[in-house]
Amino acid sequence: MASTAEEFIAEHISEHRSTFNQWCLFIGDTGMVAGALIAIVRAGHRLVGVRILLAGLGVASIGHIVDRNLVRAFRDFLTHPIWVVRGDLAVTRLLFRRSP
């Protein structure tokens, strides 16, 4: 287990080995943020927001299933949620730097 945020982010990037998992992370995180915002801001659409959030979580989970590290992903989120967000942003930056 990493003792600093920098070590954690390096490990987090290594957990997203495949490009498929990286894209699942980006799409899933986008869905989770959009769903949370809809659920918070649009009082009449809370259920829709929650469904979008859960769909985003599902997409992100599929990527971790493919890379065989789903359990670690959930454990990391429970222990270091802010570090996970920072790691997800780092993975997304790498993804878009490589994309043509």
N, CA, C and O atoms as CSV, one atom per row, in Angstrom:
chain,resi,resn,atom,element,x,y,z
A,1,MET,N,N,0.827,-1.175,0.000
A,1,MET,CA,C,0.000,0.000,0.000
A,1,MET,C,C,0.878,1.247,0.000
A,1,MET,O,O,1.883,1.306,0.709
A,2,ALA,N,N,0.507,2.216,-0.777
A,2,ALA,CA,C,1.282,3.439,-0.915
A,2,ALA,C,C,1.182,4.283,0.351
A,2,ALA,O,O,0.145,4.327,1.012
A,3,SER,N,N,2.286,4.950,0.669
A,3,SER,CA,C,2.290,5.797,1.858
A,3,SER,C,C,2.150,7.272,1.522
A,3,SER,O,O,1.879,8.081,2.410
A,4,THR,N,N,2.331,7.640,0.251
A,4,THR,CA,C,2.164,9.030,-0.164
A,4,THR,C,C,1.213,9.084,-1.363
A,4,THR,O,O,0.977,8.081,-2.036
A,5,ALA,N,N,0.684,10.263,-1.606
A,5,ALA,CA,C,-0.222,10.438,-2.741
A,5,ALA,C,C,0.496,10.151,-4.063
A,5,ALA,O,O,-0.098,9.573,-4.973
A,6,GLU,N,N,1.742,10.540,-4.175
A,6,GLU,CA,C,2.499,10.321,-5.413
A,6,GLU,C,C,2.691,8.835,-5.683
A,6,GLU,O,O,2.551,8.389,-6.822
A,7,GLU,N,N,3.010,8.064,-4.645
A,7,GLU,CA,C,3.145,6.612,-4.801
A,7,GLU,C,C,1.802,6.000,-5.188
A,7,GLU,O,O,1.730,5.122,-6.048
A,8,PHE,N,N,0.739,6.478,-4.538
A,8,PHE,CA,C,-0.595,5.961,-4.829
A,8,PHE,C,C,-0.970,6.231,-6.282
A,8,PHE,O,O,-1.492,5.347,-6.960
A,9,ILE,N,N,-0.710,7.434,-6.761
A,9,ILE,CA,C,-1.065,7.788,-8.143
A,9,ILE,C,C,-0.286,6.919,-9.126
A,9,ILE,O,O,-0.842,6.475,-10.131
A,10,ALA,N,N,0.985,6.674,-8.853
A,10,ALA,CA,C,1.774,5.792,-9.723
A,10,ALA,C,C,1.167,4.387,-9.754
A,10,ALA,O,O,1.071,3.778,-10.820
A,11,GLU,N,N,0.757,3.870,-8.591
A,11,GLU,CA,C,0.114,2.556,-8.541
A,11,GLU,C,C,-1.238,2.585,-9.248
A,11,GLU,O,O,-1.606,1.631,-9.935
A,12,HIS,N,N,-1.971,3.674,-9.079
A,12,HIS,CA,C,-3.291,3.810,-9.689
A,12,HIS,C,C,-3.181,3.794,-11.218
A,12,HIS,O,O,-3.995,3.174,-11.902
A,13,ILE,N,N,-2.178,4.475,-11.735
A,13,ILE,CA,C,-1.950,4.472,-13.184
A,13,ILE,C,C,-1.633,3.059,-13.652
A,13,ILE,O,O,-2.111,2.636,-14.704
A,14,SER,N,N,-0.834,2.326,-12.888
A,14,SER,CA,C,-0.471,0.956,-13.286
A,14,SER,C,C,-1.671,0.013,-13.223
A,14,SER,O,O,-1.681,-1.012,-13.903
A,15,GLU,N,N,-2.687,0.344,-12.415
A,15,GLU,CA,C,-3.899,-0.471,-12.345
A,15,GLU,C,C,-4.757,-0.321,-13.605
A,15,GLU,O,O,-5.617,-1.160,-13.874
A,16,HIS,N,N,-4.529,0.716,-14.352
A,16,HIS,CA,C,-5.297,0.973,-15.579
A,16,HIS,C,C,-4.391,0.687,-16.780
A,16,HIS,O,O,-4.054,1.578,-17.559
A,17,ARG,N,N,-4.012,-0.586,-16.900
A,17,ARG,CA,C,-3.039,-0.996,-17.909
A,17,ARG,C,C,-3.569,-0.876,-19.327
A,17,ARG,O,O,-2.893,-0.349,-20.210
A,18,SER,N,N,-4.762,-1.358,-19.536
A,18,SER,CA,C,-5.283,-1.399,-20.905
A,18,SER,C,C,-5.938,-0.079,-21.289
A,18,SER,O,O,-6.486,0.635,-20.450
A,19,THR,N,N,-5.865,0.218,-22.560
A,19,THR,CA,C,-6.546,1.405,-23.080
A,19,THR,C,C,-8.043,1.277,-22.860
A,19,THR,O,O,-8.723,2.274,-22.619
A,20,PHE,N,N,-8.566,0.049,-22.943
A,20,PHE,CA,C,-9.989,-0.174,-22.696
A,20,PHE,C,C,-10.364,0.278,-21.280
A,20,PHE,O,O,-11.370,0.962,-21.093
A,21,ASN,N,N,-9.565,-0.101,-20.293
A,21,ASN,CA,C,-9.830,0.284,-18.909
A,21,ASN,C,C,-9.720,1.798,-18.747
A,21,ASN,O,O,-10.502,2.397,-18.008
A,22,GLN,N,N,-8.771,2.416,-19.419
A,22,GLN,CA,C,-8.621,3.865,-19.333
A,22,GLN,C,C,-9.843,4.577,-19.903
A,22,GLN,O,O,-10.316,5.556,-19.324
A,23,TRP,N,N,-10.357,4.095,-21.029
A,23,TRP,CA,C,-11.563,4.687,-21.603
A,23,TRP,C,C,-12.774,4.427,-20.716
A,23,TRP,O,O,-13.625,5.302,-20.559
A,24,CYS,N,N,-12.859,3.229,-20.133
A,24,CYS,CA,C,-13.954,2.946,-19.197
A,24,CYS,C,C,-13.890,3.890,-18.002
A,24,CYS,O,O,-14.922,4.362,-17.525
A,25,LEU,N,N,-12.691,4.163,-17.522
A,25,LEU,CA,C,-12.521,5.098,-16.418
A,25,LEU,C,C,-13.032,6.478,-16.807
A,25,LEU,O,O,-13.790,7.090,-16.056
A,26,PHE,N,N,-12.631,6.969,-17.960
A,26,PHE,CA,C,-13.049,8.306,-18.389
A,26,PHE,C,C,-14.566,8.390,-18.572
A,26,PHE,O,O,-15.207,9.314,-18.073
A,27,ILE,N,N,-15.130,7.426,-19.286
A,27,ILE,CA,C,-16.577,7.430,-19.531
A,27,ILE,C,C,-17.343,7.229,-18.221
A,27,ILE,O,O,-18.336,7.910,-17.966
A,28,GLY,N,N,-16.882,6.306,-17.406
A,28,GLY,CA,C,-17.542,6.041,-16.136
A,28,GLY,C,C,-17.483,7.221,-15.178
A,28,GLY,O,O,-18.486,7.566,-14.553
A,29,ASP,N,N,-16.309,7.843,-15.059
A,29,ASP,CA,C,-16.189,9.009,-14.180
A,29,ASP,C,C,-17.061,10.159,-14.668
A,29,ASP,O,O,-17.685,10.858,-13.870
A,30,THR,N,N,-17.100,10.349,-15.982
A,30,THR,CA,C,-17.952,11.401,-16.550
A,30,THR,C,C,-19.415,11.141,-16.202
A,30,THR,O,O,-20.139,12.058,-15.814
A,31,GLY,N,N,-19.846,9.892,-16.343
A,31,GLY,CA,C,-21.218,9.538,-15.997
A,31,GLY,C,C,-21.508,9.718,-14.518
A,31,GLY,O,O,-22.579,10.195,-14.142
A,32,MET,N,N,-20.549,9.335,-13.674
A,32,MET,CA,C,-20.775,9.477,-12.233
A,32,MET,C,C,-20.895,10.945,-11.823
A,32,MET,O,O,-21.751,11.299,-11.013
A,33,VAL,N,N,-20.039,11.792,-12.382
A,33,VAL,CA,C,-20.107,13.224,-12.056
A,33,VAL,C,C,-21.409,13.825,-12.584
A,33,VAL,O,O,-22.092,14.561,-11.872
A,34,ALA,N,N,-21.749,13.509,-13.833
A,34,ALA,CA,C,-22.988,14.039,-14.414
A,34,ALA,C,C,-24.200,13.565,-13.618
A,34,ALA,O,O,-25.098,14.357,-13.329
A,35,GLY,N,N,-24.234,12.304,-13.268
A,35,GLY,CA,C,-25.350,11.765,-12.491
A,35,GLY,C,C,-25.470,12.422,-11.133
A,35,GLY,O,O,-26.573,12.748,-10.693
A,36,ALA,N,N,-24.342,12.621,-10.464
A,36,ALA,CA,C,-24.375,13.272,-9.153
A,36,ALA,C,C,-24.880,14.705,-9.276
A,36,ALA,O,O,-25.684,15.158,-8.462
A,37,LEU,N,N,-24.408,15.412,-10.292
A,37,LEU,CA,C,-24.868,16.793,-10.481
A,37,LEU,C,C,-26.359,16.855,-10.778
A,37,LEU,O,O,-27.063,17.711,-10.242
A,38,ILE,N,N,-26.843,15.960,-11.622
A,38,ILE,CA,C,-28.276,15.922,-11.936
A,38,ILE,C,C,-29.080,15.621,-10.673
A,38,ILE,O,O,-30.100,16.259,-10.415
A,39,ALA,N,N,-28.623,14.657,-9.895
A,39,ALA,CA,C,-29.342,14.281,-8.679
A,39,ALA,C,C,-29.374,15.418,-7.665
A,39,ALA,O,O,-30.357,15.577,-6.942
A,40,ILE,N,N,-28.314,16.202,-7.608
A,40,ILE,CA,C,-28.243,17.295,-6.636
A,40,ILE,C,C,-29.008,18.526,-7.117
A,40,ILE,O,O,-29.763,19.128,-6.354
A,41,VAL,N,N,-28.814,18.900,-8.381
A,41,VAL,CA,C,-29.344,20.165,-8.892
A,41,VAL,C,C,-30.796,20.055,-9.334
A,41,VAL,O,O,-31.584,20.971,-9.099
A,42,ARG,N,N,-31.147,18.975,-9.953
A,42,ARG,CA,C,-32.489,18.817,-10.517
A,42,ARG,C,C,-33.362,17.992,-9.578
A,42,ARG,O,O,-33.402,16.765,-9.674
A,43,ALA,N,N,-34.051,18.663,-8.683
A,43,ALA,CA,C,-34.826,17.978,-7.645
A,43,ALA,C,C,-35.819,16.973,-8.221
A,43,ALA,O,O,-36.013,15.906,-7.639
A,44,GLY,N,N,-36.448,17.287,-9.344
A,44,GLY,CA,C,-37.426,16.381,-9.935
A,44,GLY,C,C,-36.814,15.230,-10.703
A,44,GLY,O,O,-37.526,14.345,-11.178
A,45,HIS,N,N,-35.492,15.236,-10.829
A,45,HIS,CA,C,-34.816,14.212,-11.626
A,45,HIS,C,C,-33.790,13.429,-10.818
A,45,HIS,O,O,-32.810,12.927,-11.369
A,46,ARG,N,N,-34.012,13.326,-9.520
A,46,ARG,CA,C,-33.039,12.634,-8.667
A,46,ARG,C,C,-32.843,11.182,-9.072
A,46,ARG,O,O,-31.714,10.693,-9.107
A,47,LEU,N,N,-33.929,10.495,-9.377
A,47,LEU,CA,C,-33.824,9.089,-9.749
A,47,LEU,C,C,-33.035,8.922,-11.048
A,47,LEU,O,O,-32.239,7.993,-11.185
A,48,VAL,N,N,-33.261,9.822,-11.988
A,48,VAL,CA,C,-32.499,9.786,-13.248
A,48,VAL,C,C,-31.014,9.998,-12.959
A,48,VAL,O,O,-30.166,9.294,-13.508
A,49,GLY,N,N,-30.702,10.965,-12.100
A,49,GLY,CA,C,-29.307,11.225,-11.742
A,49,GLY,C,C,-28.647,10.034,-11.085
A,49,GLY,O,O,-27.498,9.709,-11.384
A,50,VAL,N,N,-29.364,9.386,-10.198
A,50,VAL,CA,C,-28.814,8.199,-9.520
A,50,VAL,C,C,-28.585,7.076,-10.527
A,50,VAL,O,O,-27.579,6.370,-10.456
A,51,ARG,N,N,-29.507,6.912,-11.452
A,51,ARG,CA,C,-29.336,5.860,-12.471
A,51,ARG,C,C,-28.129,6.143,-13.356
A,51,ARG,O,O,-27.383,5.225,-13.695
A,52,ILE,N,N,-27.930,7.401,-13.732
A,52,ILE,CA,C,-26.758,7.758,-14.544
A,52,ILE,C,C,-25.480,7.525,-13.747
A,52,ILE,O,O,-24.499,7.006,-14.280
A,53,LEU,N,N,-25.487,7.906,-12.473
A,53,LEU,CA,C,-24.328,7.682,-11.615
A,53,LEU,C,C,-23.999,6.195,-11.531
A,53,LEU,O,O,-22.837,5.807,-11.658
A,54,LEU,N,N,-25.011,5.366,-11.318
A,54,LEU,CA,C,-24.781,3.920,-11.222
A,54,LEU,C,C,-24.312,3.328,-12.553
A,54,LEU,O,O,-23.489,2.413,-12.574
A,55,ALA,N,N,-24.836,3.852,-13.657
A,55,ALA,CA,C,-24.367,3.387,-14.970
A,55,ALA,C,C,-22.890,3.730,-15.149
A,55,ALA,O,O,-22.122,2.914,-15.661
A,56,GLY,N,N,-22.488,4.929,-14.732
A,56,GLY,CA,C,-21.073,5.318,-14.800
A,56,GLY,C,C,-20.205,4.417,-13.953
A,56,GLY,O,O,-19.117,4.020,-14.370
A,57,LEU,N,N,-20.683,4.093,-12.764
A,57,LEU,CA,C,-19.947,3.173,-11.893
A,57,LEU,C,C,-19.818,1.802,-12.555
A,57,LEU,O,O,-18.774,1.156,-12.461
A,58,GLY,N,N,-20.876,1.368,-13.219
A,58,GLY,CA,C,-20.840,0.087,-13.919
A,58,GLY,C,C,-19.815,0.071,-15.045
A,58,GLY,O,O,-19.078,-0.902,-15.209
A,59,VAL,N,N,-19.771,1.149,-15.816
A,59,VAL,CA,C,-18.801,1.233,-16.920
A,59,VAL,C,C,-17.380,1.200,-16.366
A,59,VAL,O,O,-16.531,0.472,-16.881
A,60,ALA,N,N,-17.119,1.979,-15.329
A,60,ALA,CA,C,-15.776,1.985,-14.728
A,60,ALA,C,C,-15.424,0.602,-14.175
A,60,ALA,O,O,-14.277,0.165,-14.275
A,61,SER,N,N,-16.400,-0.079,-13.598
A,61,SER,CA,C,-16.162,-1.411,-13.042
A,61,SER,C,C,-15.834,-2.429,-14.127
A,61,SER,O,O,-15.015,-3.322,-13.912
A,62,ILE,N,N,-16.461,-2.301,-15.281
A,62,ILE,CA,C,-16.171,-3.222,-16.393
A,62,ILE,C,C,-14.700,-3.146,-16.771
A,62,ILE,O,O,-14.068,-4.174,-17.015
A,63,GLY,N,N,-14.151,-1.937,-16.822
A,63,GLY,CA,C,-12.727,-1.796,-17.128
A,63,GLY,C,C,-11.853,-2.490,-16.106
A,63,GLY,O,O,-10.853,-3.113,-16.464
A,64,HIS,N,N,-12.216,-2.391,-14.841
A,64,HIS,CA,C,-11.433,-3.056,-13.798
A,64,HIS,C,C,-11.602,-4.568,-13.847
A,64,HIS,O,O,-10.671,-5.304,-13.519
A,65,ILE,N,N,-12.766,-5.035,-14.247
A,65,ILE,CA,C,-12.960,-6.479,-14.403
A,65,ILE,C,C,-12.049,-7.011,-15.503
A,65,ILE,O,O,-11.442,-8.071,-15.356
A,66,VAL,N,N,-11.956,-6.273,-16.602
A,66,VAL,CA,C,-11.090,-6.692,-17.715
A,66,VAL,C,C,-9.626,-6.752,-17.257
A,66,VAL,O,O,-8.902,-7.683,-17.610
A,67,ASP,N,N,-9.193,-5.758,-16.471
A,67,ASP,CA,C,-7.811,-5.744,-15.983
A,67,ASP,C,C,-7.627,-6.558,-14.702
A,67,ASP,O,O,-6.525,-6.608,-14.157
A,68,ARG,N,N,-8.693,-7.193,-14.220
A,68,ARG,CA,C,-8.675,-8.084,-13.058
A,68,ARG,C,C,-8.188,-7.401,-11.782
A,68,ARG,O,O,-7.364,-7.947,-11.049
A,69,ASN,N,N,-8.710,-6.197,-11.525
A,69,ASN,CA,C,-8.344,-5.515,-10.283
A,69,ASN,C,C,-9.531,-4.776,-9.667
A,69,ASN,O,O,-9.367,-3.713,-9.069
A,70,LEU,N,N,-10.711,-5.341,-9.816
A,70,LEU,CA,C,-11.921,-4.701,-9.305
A,70,LEU,C,C,-11.903,-4.569,-7.784
A,70,LEU,O,O,-12.269,-3.519,-7.255
A,71,VAL,N,N,-11.492,-5.597,-7.086
A,71,VAL,CA,C,-11.492,-5.558,-5.621
A,71,VAL,C,C,-10.564,-4.466,-5.121
A,71,VAL,O,O,-10.916,-3.716,-4.210
A,72,ARG,N,N,-9.396,-4.375,-5.705
A,72,ARG,CA,C,-8.444,-3.345,-5.281
A,72,ARG,C,C,-8.994,-1.956,-5.561
A,72,ARG,O,O,-8.811,-1.044,-4.754
A,73,ALA,N,N,-9.664,-1.784,-6.693
A,73,ALA,CA,C,-10.220,-0.477,-7.033
A,73,ALA,C,C,-11.208,-0.008,-5.971
A,73,ALA,O,O,-11.167,1.151,-5.557
A,74,PHE,N,N,-12.094,-0.896,-5.525
A,74,PHE,CA,C,-13.054,-0.516,-4.491
A,74,PHE,C,C,-12.364,-0.274,-3.146
A,74,PHE,O,O,-12.722,0.652,-2.419
A,75,ARG,N,N,-11.385,-1.102,-2.822
A,75,ARG,CA,C,-10.653,-0.914,-1.561
A,75,ARG,C,C,-9.930,0.432,-1.562
A,75,ARG,O,O,-9.957,1.160,-0.570
A,76,ASP,N,N,-9.284,0.755,-2.685
A,76,ASP,CA,C,-8.589,2.039,-2.779
A,76,ASP,C,C,-9.550,3.200,-2.607
A,76,ASP,O,O,-9.236,4.172,-1.919
A,77,PHE,N,N,-10.731,3.105,-3.233
A,77,PHE,CA,C,-11.703,4.184,-3.124
A,77,PHE,C,C,-12.172,4.369,-1.680
A,77,PHE,O,O,-12.377,5.497,-1.233
A,78,LEU,N,N,-12.340,3.279,-0.964
A,78,LEU,CA,C,-12.792,3.381,0.426
A,78,LEU,C,C,-11.714,3.933,1.351
A,78,LEU,O,O,-12.030,4.611,2.329
A,79,THR,N,N,-10.448,3.653,1.057
A,79,THR,CA,C,-9.377,4.108,1.940
A,79,THR,C,C,-8.836,5.489,1.585
A,79,THR,O,O,-8.467,6.256,2.474
A,80,HIS,N,N,-8.785,5.816,0.282
A,80,HIS,CA,C,-8.202,7.092,-0.153
A,80,HIS,C,C,-9.030,7.726,-1.285
A,80,HIS,O,O,-8.546,7.811,-2.413
A,81,PRO,N,N,-10.242,8.163,-1.013
A,81,PRO,CA,C,-11.100,8.668,-2.098
A,81,PRO,C,C,-10.515,9.883,-2.836
A,81,PRO,O,O,-10.664,9.986,-4.054
A,82,ILE,N,N,-9.864,10.788,-2.130
A,82,ILE,CA,C,-9.287,11.966,-2.790
A,82,ILE,C,C,-8.113,11.553,-3.669
A,82,ILE,O,O,-7.949,12.076,-4.772
A,83,TRP,N,N,-7.308,10.633,-3.199
A,83,TRP,CA,C,-6.191,10.151,-4.003
A,83,TRP,C,C,-6.700,9.445,-5.262
A,83,TRP,O,O,-6.082,9.552,-6.322
A,84,VAL,N,N,-7.815,8.731,-5.154
A,84,VAL,CA,C,-8.390,8.061,-6.323
A,84,VAL,C,C,-8.813,9.088,-7.360
A,84,VAL,O,O,-8.579,8.890,-8.552
A,85,VAL,N,N,-9.428,10.172,-6.932
A,85,VAL,CA,C,-9.822,11.222,-7.874
A,85,VAL,C,C,-8.586,11.793,-8.564
A,85,VAL,O,O,-8.578,11.973,-9.782
A,86,ARG,N,N,-7.559,12.072,-7.796
A,86,ARG,CA,C,-6.312,12.586,-8.389
A,86,ARG,C,C,-5.706,11.565,-9.357
A,86,ARG,O,O,-5.210,11.932,-10.422
A,87,GLY,N,N,-5.748,10.288,-8.983
A,87,GLY,CA,C,-5.235,9.235,-9.860
A,87,GLY,C,C,-6.049,9.115,-11.132
A,87,GLY,O,O,-5.487,8.936,-12.213
A,88,ASP,N,N,-7.373,9.211,-11.017
A,88,ASP,CA,C,-8.232,9.158,-12.208
A,88,ASP,C,C,-7.923,10.303,-13.150
A,88,ASP,O,O,-7.896,10.112,-14.365
A,89,LEU,N,N,-7.689,11.487,-12.613
A,89,LEU,CA,C,-7.329,12.629,-13.463
A,89,LEU,C,C,-5.986,12.395,-14.152
A,89,LEU,O,O,-5.808,12.764,-15.313
A,90,ALA,N,N,-5.043,11.783,-13.440
A,90,ALA,CA,C,-3.737,11.483,-14.039
A,90,ALA,C,C,-3.880,10.464,-15.165
A,90,ALA,O,O,-3.251,10.608,-16.213
A,91,VAL,N,N,-4.706,9.432,-14.957
A,91,VAL,CA,C,-4.939,8.424,-16.007
A,91,VAL,C,C,-5.600,9.081,-17.222
A,91,VAL,O,O,-5.234,8.791,-18.361
A,92,THR,N,N,-6.556,9.949,-16.984
A,92,THR,CA,C,-7.249,10.624,-18.088
A,92,THR,C,C,-6.289,11.517,-18.863
A,92,THR,O,O,-6.341,11.550,-20.092
A,93,ARG,N,N,-5.409,12.243,-18.166
A,93,ARG,CA,C,-4.407,13.068,-18.859
A,93,ARG,C,C,-3.527,12.208,-19.763
A,93,ARG,O,O,-3.266,12.567,-20.911
A,94,LEU,N,N,-3.072,11.065,-19.234
A,94,LEU,CA,C,-2.239,10.165,-20.041
A,94,LEU,C,C,-3.013,9.632,-21.242
A,94,LEU,O,O,-2.462,9.520,-22.337
A,95,LEU,N,N,-4.274,9.307,-21.044
A,95,LEU,CA,C,-5.097,8.782,-22.131
A,95,LEU,C,C,-5.193,9.785,-23.264
A,95,LEU,O,O,-5.027,9.423,-24.429
A,96,PHE,N,N,-5.458,11.030,-22.942
A,96,PHE,CA,C,-5.631,12.019,-23.998
A,96,PHE,C,C,-4.316,12.507,-24.590
A,96,PHE,O,O,-4.304,13.022,-25.707
A,97,ARG,N,N,-3.235,12.360,-23.884
A,97,ARG,CA,C,-1.934,12.679,-24.474
A,97,ARG,C,C,-1.532,11.661,-25.532
A,97,ARG,O,O,-0.842,11.993,-26.496
A,98,ARG,N,N,-1.976,10.391,-25.340
A,98,ARG,CA,C,-1.650,9.334,-26.289
A,98,ARG,C,C,-2.597,9.293,-27.466
A,98,ARG,O,O,-2.226,8.836,-28.547
A,99,SER,N,N,-3.819,9.767,-27.271
A,99,SER,CA,C,-4.825,9.675,-28.354
A,99,SER,C,C,-4.430,10.578,-29.510
A,99,SER,O,O,-3.930,11.685,-29.309
A,100,PRO,N,N,-4.664,10.084,-30.743
A,100,PRO,CA,C,-4.291,10.913,-31.910
A,100,PRO,C,C,-5.213,12.098,-32.069
A,100,PRO,O,O,-5.042,12.893,-32.994
